[in-house]
Amino acid sequence: LLAVLSAGDHHEVRVLDAKTMGIEAFPEVPLGTVWPGMVAASSGTCPVMISVPDAPKDVFLLDVKTAALTPARKETRPELEKIPKIDVEITAVPAADGVEVPLIVYLPKNLQPGAKLPVIVKMHGGPASSSSVNWDPMRLFLMSKGYVFLEPNVRGSWGFGRAWEMADNGNDRMKSVEDMGAVGTWAAGQPWADPGKLVVYGGSYGGYMVLMGLAFQSDIWAAGGDIVGVSSVRTLIG
């Protein structure tokens, strides 16, 4: 059996013994998002689709015995060479109460020393969802315009354990908003950031978070991009 584990901000793959469910192998896959197919008994391979930040999702063949990963096709993609290269890092930011907020950091590959760039912090929808390392044309477009891109997984995000997913329920809702503010404050202190040009951006629940940030954290955010965000419980239910 092939199992894909959502680790919140990225995916991991396990090969399991179908009878004992014991782990047979830990295939190394690129840092990104993975979708599995069916294992072919005749060849012992399984097609997997992988999405990484600098290339659209593509199909690879995973040998379940050797854990080797090979491209399923040989076509070249010369247009991808025109896309600005980026560096990706998974880190964590201290929140106000001392817990750590998982964070994906996307930086330009050839960041010039001393450069101070505007920063976009994208809030995912949900709330029970998560931001994972993947291909995102909008992110690439905005980064091509000179932005640093951050994707936090504040309290309420899945893939980091049940306690983290439940940590924004009920009276704890504002803790997730405080997590967002902690990410903004952290970003403002980074050597590559222009602290006066922090933008919070997101859709649906992420749009709700944008509105909360602009309303309660105007000292942090210079601007916000709300896409179909919840602004009224009455209209949401109606």
TAKA-V185009 format. One record per backbone hydrogen bond with DSSP energy under -0.5 kcal/mol. NH is the residue of the N-H (numbers start at 1). CO is the residue of the C=O. If there is no record, write none. Layout:
{{NH | CO} {NH | CO}}
This chain:
{{3 | 1} {3 | 14} {5 | 3} {5 | 12} {6 | 4} {7 | 5} {7 | 10} {9 | 7} {11 | 32} {12 | 5} {13 | 27} {14 | 3} {15 | 25} {16 | 1} {16 | 14} {17 | 22} {21 | 17} {24 | 15} {25 | 15} {29 | 27} {32 | 30} {33 | 51} {35 | 49} {37 | 47} {40 | 45} {41 | 39} {44 | 40} {45 | 40} {46 | 62} {47 | 38} {48 | 60} {49 | 35} {50 | 48} {50 | 58} {51 | 33} {52 | 55} {55 | 52} {58 | 50} {60 | 48} {61 | 70} {62 | 46} {62 | 60} {63 | 61} {63 | 68} {64 | 44} {64 | 62} {67 | 63} {70 | 61} {72 | 59} {80 | 77} {81 | 78} {82 | 79} {83 | 80} {87 | 107} {89 | 105} {91 | 89} {91 | 103} {93 | 101} {95 | 99} {98 | 95} {101 | 93} {102 | 100} {102 | 153} {103 | 91} {104 | 151} {105 | 89} {105 | 103} {106 | 104} {106 | 149} {107 | 87} {107 | 105} {109 | 85} {111 | 108} {111 | 109} {115 | 112} {117 | 115} {117 | 192} {119 | 197} {120 | 148} {121 | 199} {122 | 120} {122 | 150} {123 | 121} {123 | 201} {129 | 127} {133 | 9} {140 | 136} {141 | 137} {142 | 138} {143 | 139} {144 | 140} {145 | 141} {145 | 142} {146 | 143} {147 | 142} {148 | 118} {149 | 106} {150 | 120} {151 | 104} {152 | 122} {153 | 102} {154 | 152} {156 | 164} {157 | 154} {158 | 129} {165 | 161} {166 | 162} {167 | 163} {167 | 164} {169 | 166} {172 | 169} {173 | 170} {175 | 172} {176 | 172} {176 | 173} {177 | 173} {178 | 174} {179 | 175} {180 | 176} {181 | 177} {182 | 178} {183 | 179} {184 | 180} {185 | 181} {186 | 182} {187 | 183} {188 | 184} {189 | 185} {189 | 186} {190 | 187} {193 | 190} {194 | 117} {195 | 193} {197 | 194} {199 | 119} {199 | 197} {200 | 223} {201 | 121} {202 | 225} {203 | 123} {204 | 227} {206 | 203} {208 | 204} {209 | 205} {210 | 206} {211 | 207} {212 | 208} {213 | 209} {214 | 210} {215 | 211} {216 | 212} {217 | 213} {220 | 217} {221 | 217} {222 | 198} {223 | 198} {225 | 200} {226 | 224} {227 | 202} {227 | 225} {228 | 226} {230 | 204} {231 | 229} {236 | 232} {237 | 233} {238 | 234}}
